[in-house]
Amino acid sequence: QVSLVESGGGSVQAGGSMRLSCTASGSIDLIYAMGWYRQAPGQSRELVATFTRGGGTDYADFAKGRFTISRDNAKTSVFLQMNDLEPEDTAIYFCNLKTMPIINEYWGLGTQVTVSS
């Protein structure tokens, strides 16, 4: 069993910053990718930022220049530093983990981020 626990959501005014954290625990073979997605009301879930298999990072266009993904040395925790937040960033943010050798995908329960204008 693999568990993802997110923290750090909340409410902030436009232009503010927020840092999300996610820690994976359990029987993890090999991490293929780990990162963040988000889902706004009435919208599909979309990529925010992720570490890829090769250790690089992939950002959504809206996140570039404002959001930064990082991780700890054990690579089982990822963080999302969000700066210059906009009301359009309001969504539930989900931590996502993909493991190998058989690709399994896990999701956290999500953490609400609300940005007011």
C-alpha angles and dihedrals in degrees: 000000000000124000129194118197120191128194140167104067125131142111128314137164122252111281092030131117136238136181123212125198132198128184125191122208138170134051102349116169105183127337113237096178138344129188151105136298130177139206125200122198110286093005135104122256111267138189117261103173137326145177109241131217094267092052095259127121134243122201133189112241092249090055098050112110094008107054128052126193120205138164141203125257092262088054091223095106126058129189132200118205109196120192133178091022119199131202086250088066090067106121145107108279117213130197114224130197129185119190137193160254088038105026108247122173127210133187133200121226091255135241124240119239116190122185117190126201 
